[in-house]
Amino acid sequence: MPRPVAVAITGGLGAGKSEALASFARHGSAVRSSDEVVHRLLREDDEIKRRLRERFGEHVFDRAGHHVDRRKLASVVFGDADALVWLERLLHPRVAADNHAWREGMERAPNPPALCVTEVPLLYETGGEERFDAVVVITAPPDLREQRGRRPDDERERRLLSDSEKAGRADFSYVNDGSLEELDAFVLAVIANLTPL
């Protein structure tokens, strides 16, 4: 059996990456979100919890001290560039390894999917594009992203590559300023391109 094509979806906050991922899933691709992997690691990985406790103390945990409070953690790191870099260095290698293991599992499945699609918000910023066969960039105008309730954090946005640079480096890019049906049609075209008969 041919190996599934490894596809990454990336783009800015509120651009519609999750909707694109859902569309790939509807059309038979195996999908996963790196954000969901981060959430699971923060819940379950004792080594990550230990490192967070050493760096930030009990402040970023719930009252019982058992679970990371993601809101508290975000309030700390998004106001401190050094803390954010530290956290990303802690999490990104683990997320990449987890995603790789998932893809390997898909490859060994009795009926492997044609595509394994992973949503990776900081793909280019972490050099992660090398781990994928194809990259899809989803963008949207800033005013539309705000309408969707996802106002970008100015400090964080300054650390990211621009939409135009991401789109220029991608294999496929889409300006998500239309309907869900139009986004779905784009995804179908990408699938057709990556899975020729």
C-alpha positions in Angstrom: 0.0 0.0 0.0 1.3 3.5 -0.8 2.2 5.7 2.2 -0.4 8.3 3.1 0.5 11.8 1.9 1.4 13.9 5.0 -0.3 17.3 4.7 0.0 20.3 7.0 -2.6 23.1 7.4 -1.4 26.4 8.7 -2.4 30.0 8.8 -3.3 32.9 11.1 -5.7 32.9 14.1 -9.3 32.9 12.9 -8.4 32.2 9.2 -10.4 29.0 9.1 -7.8 26.3 9.6 -10.2 24.2 11.7 -12.9 24.4 9.1 -10.5 23.3 6.5 -9.4 20.4 8.7 -13.0 19.4 9.2 -13.5 19.5 5.4 -10.6 17.1 4.8 -12.1 14.8 7.4 -15.5 14.8 5.7 -13.8 13.7 2.5 -12.0 10.8 4.0 -8.7 12.1 5.2 -7.3 11.2 8.6 -7.0 14.4 10.6 -5.6 15.8 13.8 -5.1 19.2 15.4 -1.7 20.1 17.0 -3.6 22.4 19.4 -5.6 19.3 20.7 -2.3 17.4 21.1 -0.9 20.4 23.2 -4.1 20.3 25.4 -3.7 16.5 25.9 0.0 16.9 26.8 -0.8 19.6 29.3 -3.4 17.3 30.9 -1.5 14.1 30.9 2.3 14.5 30.6 3.9 14.5 34.1 7.3 15.7 32.8 5.7 18.8 31.2 3.8 19.5 34.4 7.0 19.1 36.4 8.8 21.6 34.1 6.0 24.1 34.3 5.9 23.9 38.1 9.7 24.5 38.2 9.4 27.5 35.9 6.1 29.1 36.9 5.2 27.6 40.3 1.7 26.7 41.4 0.3 29.8 39.8 -0.4 28.1 36.4 -2.2 25.1 38.0 -5.8 24.6 39.2 -6.6 25.0 43.0 -6.0 21.3 43.6 -2.6 21.6 41.9 -3.2 18.6 39.6 -4.1 20.2 36.3 -2.6 23.0 34.2 -4.9 25.9 33.9 -4.4 26.9 30.3 -5.9 30.3 30.8 -3.5 31.1 33.6 -0.6 29.7 31.6 -1.6 31.8 28.6 -1.9 35.0 30.7 1.7 34.4 31.9 3.4 33.5 28.6 1.7 35.9 26.2 2.9 38.8 28.3 6.5 37.5 28.5 8.3 36.8 25.3 11.1 34.8 27.0 8.5 32.6 28.8 6.6 32.0 25.5 9.8 30.9 23.8 10.6 28.6 26.7 7.2 27.0 26.6 7.3 26.6 22.8 10.7 24.9 23.1 9.2 22.6 25.7 6.1 21.7 23.8 6.9 21.7 20.1 9.3 18.7 20.0 6.8 16.6 21.9 3.9 17.7 19.6 6.0 16.9 16.5 7.0 13.4 17.9 3.3 12.7 18.8 2.2 13.7 15.4 4.8 11.6 13.7 3.8 8.6 15.8 0.2 9.1 14.8 1.1 9.2 11.1 3.2 6.1 11.5 0.2 4.4 13.0 -2.0 5.5 10.1 0.6 4.0 7.7 0.4 0.6 9.4 -3.4 0.6 9.4 -5.1 -2.2 7.4 -6.7 0.4 5.1 -4.4 3.5 5.4 -6.0 6.8 4.4 -4.8 8.6 1.3 -4.0 11.7 3.3 -2.9 12.4 6.9 -3.7 16.0 7.5 -2.4 17.9 10.6 -3.3 21.4 11.6 -0.1 23.1 12.7 -0.5 26.8 13.6 3.2 27.6 13.9 4.4 25.4 11.1 6.9 27.7 9.4 7.9 29.5 12.6 9.1 26.1 14.0 10.6 24.8 10.8 8.0 22.0 10.8 7.3 22.1 7.1 10.2 19.7 6.5 8.1 16.9 8.1 5.3 17.1 5.5 4.8 16.3 1.9 2.6 19.2 1.2 1.5 22.5 3.0 -1.8 24.2 2.8 -2.1 27.8 4.0 -5.4 29.3 4.9 -5.6 33.1 5.2 -8.3 35.6 5.8 -8.4 39.4 5.9 -7.9 40.9 9.4 -11.3 42.4 9.6 -13.0 39.1 8.8 -10.8 37.3 11.4 -12.0 39.8 14.0 -15.7 39.2 12.9 -15.1 35.5 13.6 -14.2 36.5 17.2 -10.5 35.8 16.8 -8.8 39.1 17.3 -5.1 38.5 16.7 -2.8 39.3 19.6 -0.5 42.1 18.2 2.6 40.9 20.2 2.2 37.3 19.0 1.4 38.4 15.4 4.7 40.3 15.2 6.6 37.0 15.9 4.8 35.2 13.0 5.5 35.2 9.3 3.1 37.3 7.3 0.2 35.6 5.4 1.8 36.6 2.1 5.1 34.9 3.0 3.3 31.8 4.2 1.2 31.6 1.1 4.3 32.1 -1.1 6.0 29.1 0.6 3.0 26.8 0.6 2.0 24.2 -2.0 -1.6 25.3 -1.8 -3.1 28.5 -0.4 -6.6 29.8 0.0 -8.1 33.2 1.0 -11.0 32.1 3.2 -13.3 35.0 2.7 -16.3 33.2 1.1 -18.7 30.4 2.0 -18.0 27.1 3.6 -19.0 25.5 0.3 -16.2 27.4 -1.4 -13.7 26.3 1.2 -14.9 22.8 0.7 -14.4 23.0 -3.0 -10.9 24.2 -2.5 -10.2 21.2 -0.2 -11.6 18.8 -2.7 -9.3 20.3 -5.4 -6.3 19.8 -3.1 -7.3 16.2 -2.4 -7.7 15.6 -6.1 -4.2 17.1 -6.8 -2.6 15.0 -4.1 -4.3 11.7 -4.9 -4.2 11.4 -8.6 -5.7 8.2 -10.1 
